[in-house]
Amino acid sequence: MATQMETPPVAEIRGLWAAYEHEPILEDINLVINRGDFIGLIGPNGGGKSTLLKVLLGLLAPMRGEVRLFGQPPVRGRRMVGYVPQSLAFDRAFPIRVHEVVRMGRLSRRGPGRRYTDADNAAVHTALEQVDAWHIRDRPFGTLSGGQRQRVLIARALAAEPQLLILDEPTASVDPQGRADLYEILRKLNEQQMSILLVTHDMLAISSYVKSVGCLNRRLVYHGAQEVTAEMLDLAYPCPVELIAHGTPHRVLAVYPSGKQQEERP
Amino acid sequence: MIQALQYEFMRNALLAGLLVSIACGVIGAFVVLNRIVFISGGIAHAAYGGVGLGYFFGFSPVLGAVGFSLLAALGMSLVQRRTRQRADTLIGVLWAIGMAIGIILIDLTPGYKADLLSYLFGSILAVPTGDLWLMFALDVVIVTLVALLYKELLALSFDETYATIANVPVGALTLLLISLIALTVVMLMRVVGLILLIALLTIPAAIAGQFVRDMRAMMLLGSGLSILFTTLGLWLSYTLNLTSGATIILVSAAAFLASLGLRALGSRAAGATGEYGA
């Protein structure tokens, strides 16, 4: 804990409000991500998960409040962030090979007009090895399976040698085995002190892999704990849902008061 | 064809086809991959406003076209980036405004306008040597800039959000790219005319894109195909006594349809053997 007095946290959000065209999407968000955290962020569609990521990555200016990455404004601090988008959005006909995609992770280190160096290629190699994708480095990106594409996108993020990984629903187009593989990769990275923020709908990740869970639906409920609380469920889902906890026994949901209805929200 | 080469206009025409093809392959790849074919068509037609301006005020219509197409390019990319909805409507309107301004200005200009049609339908057989040097210079500019900024332009085309996060100057690069498109459009106007040029800008790149595995190869193959189409089109138009611009376009279009057919056959065969699984 002493070190945290000296070095700023990985990410720090204070009193954040964000809006599109004056329609508030995020209200009074407070969140601190510390080194070694593995946070799973759940919440309904339209609850502001993507907006929160955009603000964190400096793609959207906050309406109010403060956002810091490594003690810096997001536009500067994002140099130390590896971002993994959903793989669904890509044009599969785009002629590009896997290693070229991963090399984009080095863009923030090699400015315009400068060529990639041996150091960049070494970082690409390491990143591809980390996600077990070195053998497909010359394949066209568009011919890969959903799981392979997602691993390549993680490798791209890793090639930037980041200290924080931000993943936006990385398993949306991945089969069950591929999902487990992806989470194992993330767990290993996290064991090496990589901080991870994972936006997901996938209860496998929430129940068995992340260290703490936050729930976002305009407002954020986050206690740094691993249980999904009743408060989160109330916030996230307008109607009662059943959640099945996998994996280790202590990851059972904290409390689920049956029959408790969501309060009317404006 | 060999005997035709003794004429300077024929040699110039072939050279013009070659020089334009280089820009076409390189810039065409970006147009196709970034899905800005419509904007490029708009820039081409809006350039006619500049031609009219040149006629009216008595300066070079080509210079006018350069200015107008750059202006249209900047306006349209601004519209594309700023408005969330109906950008295509606005671009369509800009496209027509440029063209209409050109027509009115030419109406207002007294005198005989012999080479007016050459801007609309191209005049590859009437390219003076000075224009060849201009095309060469533009090629050098385009190839140099694209080579210098290749990794940034690739990232911008493939994943703009990621490029932004990597602090690539996405806004400036987009403006640069759209300006290079405008310059290529003016070069192409000479060869196939502004009405048809969108086909020559996109078809070689679109064919190449089906058969290559990276963007560099797409540019090289696109340029090669463009050289092939312009030369073949020129030869056909010479022997059959047809309009050269339209002949070049039809040759390209025939090749495009053939490539689509080839690809459909190929993927059916691959599907049967299960080469492309889910």
Contacts between the chains, C-beta under 8 A, distances in Angstrom:
chain1	res1	chain2	res2	distance
A	57	B	165	5.3
A	58	B	165	7.4
A	59	B	161	7.0
A	59	B	164	6.4
A	59	B	165	7.2
A	75	B	167	7.3
A	78	B	165	5.5
A	78	B	167	7.5
A	79	B	167	7.0
A	81	B	165	7.4
A	83	B	162	6.7
A	83	B	165	5.4
A	85	B	159	7.4
A	85	B	161	6.6
A	85	B	162	7.0
A	90	B	158	7.7
A	90	B	159	7.3
A	91	B	33	7.7
A	93	B	209	6.7
A	93	B	210	7.9
A	94	B	33	6.2
A	94	B	157	7.6
A	94	B	158	5.8
A	95	B	33	8.0
A	95	B	209	6.0
A	95	B	212	5.0
A	95	B	213	5.6
A	95	B	214	5.4
A	95	B	215	5.7
A	95	B	217	7.0
A	95	B	218	5.3
A	96	B	154	7.2
A	96	B	158	5.8
A	96	B	213	7.9
A	96	B	214	6.0
A	96	B	215	6.6
A	97	B	213	6.0
A	97	B	214	5.7
A	100	B	154	7.1
A	100	B	214	6.4
A	101	B	158	7.3
A	103	B	151	7.5
A	104	B	151	7.7
A	104	B	154	7.7
A	104	B	155	5.0
A	104	B	158	7.4
A	104	B	159	7.1
A	104	B	162	6.2
A	104	B	163	7.6
A	104	B	166	6.9
A	105	B	166	7.9
A	107	B	151	6.6
A	107	B	152	7.1
A	107	B	155	5.7
A	107	B	163	6.9
A	107	B	166	3.9
A	107	B	167	7.9
A	107	B	168	5.8
A	108	B	165	8.0
A	108	B	166	4.3
A	108	B	167	5.5
A	110	B	151	7.3
A	112	B	148	7.4
A	112	B	149	5.7
A	112	B	152	5.3
A	112	B	168	7.4
A	112	B	169	7.2
A	113	B	148	5.1
A	113	B	149	7.0
A	116	B	151	6.9
A	140	B	213	4.8
A	143	B	276	7.3
A	145	B	278	7.4
A	156	B	162	7.5
A	160	B	166	7.6
